[in-house]
Structures are given as structure tokens and as C-alpha cells.
């Protein structure tokens, strides 16, 4: 006689034991997988938060970088009957070439603000660096400075007043595009070159954001640098520049040969006029 039928209690005990063994069979592989070396390695490979270049610089106490930012306006011949203002804003092509030659022969890299930003991110800033900036978008920058910069493997940042594009003495859209394609940076110098410290609200934001949008459509790239018209700005201007998506802004304040990364929206520059002693300036 079958004992399981004669003793129902014994039958159900056997069923419970079999179910328990089955449950252990399915649970054990899962537990083994959780504790396997492969599982542990997946945990250690989880992505970590990477500090930005600015955070690293601050951690290392390197918030001031030895870099000369140069401010140019006109490059080329003076027009007839040039007034004192125009004379003060102009250097000849020959003098500009002598400066580029000095940079190259003395181991300086001449670059744009955008290239400086890339070098910061990769922490590969050379010991000898100058940043070339050109205000207003004059066509002599394209006609004279551009060819010389290509000759000496230099790039720069060209700050454009957007409602001046294509007008007399100013660069066209095609010239701006060609500068950008050659590795130069295009920056904004506002829509209409007003004294921005007098502007607030929408009128201020439009000068910064609309010029940025216009230039981004022309060069098909992000515009990260801004130049305060006539060097006029205040706390509201700085805040608006930040909110508009710029990373840097330059002033007309006289430089001490450093960029203070605690104040990337107040970058000082060396004003370059005829007869400026570049060698003495860089010492």
C-alpha cells in the first residue's frame, strides 16, 4: 500500500520540502550573480562627476592666468584727413606684421578667446600666450590683418556690431564667414553699439541676445564672447551677458597681463595703437 495515501500528513510534508528545494534552486543563481566579480566591477565602473576646468583651477588656486589680451581696431592705411580719434585707433599693416613676427620668433601663441577657452578645458595653456581681439568689425581687419594672421599662423576674436554688417567700412557676412572658417572666433559687440550701462530690461537683453543670435546664424557656431561697446558696463550688464549665454566679456580697462578667471566678464586688455612697444608690454 502507498504510504503517502495512508498518511496524508506525510504527503503534504513531502510537497512542502520539494517546493522549498525548488525555491532555493531559483534563488541561488540570482544571489551568485549579485556577488560575482562581474557585478562588482560594474559598480566600480559607474560614471563619476568630472570637475570643470574652472573648478579645478580654483581647487589649485590658479584663478589668474598669465595672458596678454590685445585690443585692436583699425589695421591698415589711414584715410585722407584722418582725425585724432581715427589715428589713435589705427596701426599700419607693416606694424601689425612686425608684432606678429615678434610673437612667432619669441615663442608666443597668438590665439582667440575661444581657443583660449579650449586650451583651458584641456589644461594645455602654453606659457607664452597672447589673445588678439579686434573691435567693431571694420573691413580693414579682413583686407589687411587677416592675410597677415594666416601668414604667421595666428588667430583672433573679431567683435562684430551686427547692424553694421555690410555697411561702408564694415565687413560683409561673407567676410565674417571666411574669418570663422579659417579658425578665427566671431564675437558680439552688440546690435547698435550703445552705452550699455544706461540700458535695462528688454532693451539691454536685446542688444546682447539678438546680436548673438544673428552671428550664430551667420557662422553656424556658438558665440561665447562679448565686447562691451566703448567699455561701458555695470552689474546689470554683466548679469545680462551671463544670462544671454556668453562665457567671456572684454572691457577697455588696462590690462596687467593676466586673465582673472573669477571675473571672466570683466577681462582687461592692452590697447594697441601706433608705436606701442610690444616687447616692453609683454615683459
C-alpha positions in Angstrom: 0.0 0.0 0.0 1.2 3.5 -0.8 2.2 5.2 2.5 1.6 8.7 1.2 -2.1 7.8 0.7 -2.4 6.1 4.0 -0.7 9.1 5.8 -1.9 12.5 4.3 0.3 14.5 6.7 3.4 12.8 5.4 2.4 13.5 1.8 2.0 17.3 2.4 5.3 17.5 4.3 7.0 15.9 1.2 5.3 18.5 -1.1 6.5 21.4 1.1 10.0 20.1 1.1 10.0 19.8 -2.7 8.7 23.4 -3.0 11.4 24.7 -0.7 14.1 22.9 -2.7 12.7 24.4 -5.9 12.7 27.9 -4.5 16.3 27.6 -3.4 17.3 26.4 -6.9 15.9 29.6 -8.4 17.2 31.9 -5.7 20.8 30.7 -5.6 21.9 31.7 -9.2 20.5 35.2 -8.6 22.4 35.6 -5.4 25.6 34.3 -7.1 25.2 36.8 -9.9 24.8 39.7 -7.4 28.0 38.7 -5.6 30.0 37.8 -8.7 33.2 39.7 -9.8 31.4 41.0 -12.9 28.7 42.6 -10.8 31.2 44.2 -8.5 33.2 45.6 -11.5 30.0 47.2 -12.9 29.6 49.1 -9.7 33.2 50.4 -9.7 32.8 51.5 -13.3 29.8 53.7 -12.6 30.3 57.2 -14.1 31.9 59.8 -11.7 31.3 63.5 -11.7 34.1 65.3 -13.5 35.1 68.8 -12.2 35.0 71.6 -14.8 38.2 73.4 -15.7 37.2 76.4 -13.6 36.6 74.2 -10.5 40.0 72.5 -11.0 41.7 75.9 -11.3 40.0 77.2 -8.2 41.0 74.0 -6.3 44.6 74.5 -7.3 44.5 78.2 -6.6 45.1 79.0 -10.3 42.4 81.6 -11.0 44.8 84.1 -12.6 46.4 83.1 -15.8 49.3 85.0 -17.3 48.0 86.0 -20.7 48.1 89.3 -22.6 44.8 90.3 -24.2 45.4 92.8 -27.0 42.8 95.3 -28.3 42.9 96.4 -32.0 40.6 98.5 -34.0 41.7 99.5 -37.5 44.6 97.8 -39.3 45.8 99.3 -42.5 46.4 102.7 -44.1 45.0 105.9 -42.7 42.3 107.6 -44.8 42.9 111.1 -46.0 42.2 113.8 -43.4 42.0 111.2 -40.6 41.2 112.9 -37.3 43.0 112.2 -34.0 40.4 109.6 -32.9 41.0 107.6 -36.1 44.7 107.9 -35.8 44.6 106.6 -32.2 42.6 103.6 -33.4 44.8 102.6 -36.3 48.1 100.8 -36.8 49.6 100.1 -40.2 49.7 96.7 -41.8 53.5 96.9 -41.6 53.5 97.5 -37.8 50.9 94.8 -37.3 53.1 92.3 -39.2 56.1 93.3 -37.1 54.1 92.4 -34.0 53.0 89.0 -35.4 56.6 88.3 -36.4 57.8 89.2 -32.8 55.2 86.8 -31.3 56.3 83.9 -33.6 60.0 84.4 -33.2 59.7 84.6 -29.4 57.6 81.6 -28.9 54.2 83.2 -28.3 51.0 81.6 -29.5 48.6 84.2 -30.8 45.0 82.9 -30.5 41.4 83.9 -30.0 39.4 83.9 -26.7 37.6 80.8 -27.9 40.9 79.0 -28.5 42.0 80.1 -25.0 38.8 78.5 -23.6 39.6 75.2 -25.4 43.1 75.3 -24.0 41.7 75.8 -20.5 39.4 72.9 -20.8 42.2 70.6 -21.9 44.6 72.2 -19.4 47.2 72.8 -22.2 47.7 76.6 -22.0 51.2 77.4 -23.2 53.5 79.6 -21.0 53.7 82.2 -23.7 50.2 83.2 -25.0 48.6 86.4 -26.4 45.0 86.8 -27.3 44.2 89.0 -30.3 40.9 90.9 -30.3 39.5 93.3 -32.9 36.7 95.7 -32.1 33.8 96.9 -34.3 34.2 94.6 -37.4 36.0 97.0 -39.7 36.6 95.7 -43.2 40.3 96.6 -43.0 40.6 93.8 -40.4 39.7 91.4 -43.3 41.6 93.2 -46.0 44.9 93.6 -44.2 45.0 91.8 -40.8 43.5 88.5 -41.9 46.2 87.7 -44.6 49.0 88.6 -42.2 47.5 86.4 -39.5 47.3 83.4 -41.8 51.0 84.1 -42.8 52.1 83.8 -39.1 49.6 81.1 -38.1 47.7 83.4 -35.7 44.0 83.6 -35.0 41.9 86.2 -33.1 38.5 87.2 -31.9 36.6 89.7 -34.1 33.8 91.6 -32.3 31.0 92.5 -34.7 28.3 95.2 -34.4 25.5 93.3 -36.1 23.6 96.3 -37.6 26.8 97.5 -39.2 27.4 94.3 -41.2 27.8 95.0 -44.9 27.8 98.8 -44.5 30.6 101.1 -45.6 33.9 100.4 -43.8 32.5 97.3 -42.2 32.8 93.6 -43.0 30.1 91.7 -45.0 28.5 88.4 -44.0 30.7 86.5 -46.5 33.9 88.0 -45.0 32.8 87.2 -41.5 32.1 83.6 -42.6 35.5 83.3 -44.2 37.2 84.5 -41.0 35.3 81.9 -39.0 36.1 79.1 -41.4 39.8 79.9 -41.1 39.7 79.3 -37.3 39.1 82.8 -36.1 36.4 83.5 -33.5 33.5 85.8 -34.1 32.3 87.6 -31.0 29.4 90.0 -30.4 29.8 93.8 -30.0 26.0 94.3 -29.5 23.4 95.3 -32.2 23.9 99.0 -32.3 27.0 99.9 -30.1 25.2 101.8 -27.4 26.4 102.7 -23.9 25.0 99.6 -22.2 25.4 100.9 -18.7 22.4 103.1 -19.4 20.2 100.2 -20.6 18.0 97.9 -18.5 15.4 95.2 -19.1 14.4 94.2 -22.6 16.4 96.9 -24.3 19.6 95.6 -22.6 18.8 92.0 -23.2 18.0 92.6 -26.9 21.4 94.2 -27.5 23.1 91.1 -26.1 20.9 88.3 -27.2 19.8 89.5 -30.7 23.4 90.2 -31.7 24.4 86.7 -30.5 21.5 85.0 -32.4 22.3 87.0 -35.6 26.0 86.0 -35.5 25.3 82.3 -34.7 23.1 82.1 -37.8 25.9 83.6 -39.9 28.8 81.4 -38.7 26.7 78.4 -37.6 28.5 78.1 -34.3 28.1 79.2 -30.7 29.0 82.8 -29.9 30.7 82.8 -26.4 32.5 86.2 -26.3 31.1 89.7 -25.9 32.8 93.1 -26.0 31.2 96.0 -24.1 30.7 98.9 -26.5 33.1 101.7 -25.5 33.9 99.6 -22.5 30.7 100.8 -20.7 29.1 98.3 -18.3 27.8 97.8 -14.8 26.4 94.9 -12.7 23.2 94.7 -14.8 25.2 94.5 -18.0 27.4 91.7 -16.6 24.3 89.7 -15.4 22.6 90.2 -18.8 25.7 88.9 -20.6 25.7 85.8 -18.4 22.0 85.2 -18.9 22.4 85.6 -22.7 24.8 82.6 -22.7 28.2 84.2 -23.1 31.3 82.8 -21.3 33.6 85.8 -21.5 33.3 89.6 -21.9 36.1 92.0 -22.5 36.4 95.6 -21.3 38.6 98.6 -22.3 40.3 98.6 -18.8 44.1 98.5 -19.0 45.5 95.0 -18.5 48.1 93.8 -16.1 48.9 90.8 -18.3 46.5 88.4 -16.6 43.1 87.0 -17.0 41.3 86.7 -13.7 39.0 83.6 -14.0 37.0 84.8 -11.0 35.8 87.7 -13.3 35.5 86.3 -16.8 33.0 89.0 -17.7 35.5 91.8 -16.9 38.6 90.9 -18.9 41.0 93.8 -19.2 43.1 94.4 -22.4 46.1 96.2 -23.7 45.1 98.9 -26.1 47.3 98.7 -29.2 47.9 102.0 -31.0 50.7 103.1 -33.4 54.1 102.9 -31.9 53.2 100.6 -28.9 56.2 98.7 -27.7 55.1 95.1 -27.7 58.3 93.7 -26.2 58.1 96.0 -23.2 54.4 95.3 -22.8 54.9 91.6 -22.6 57.7 91.7 -20.0 
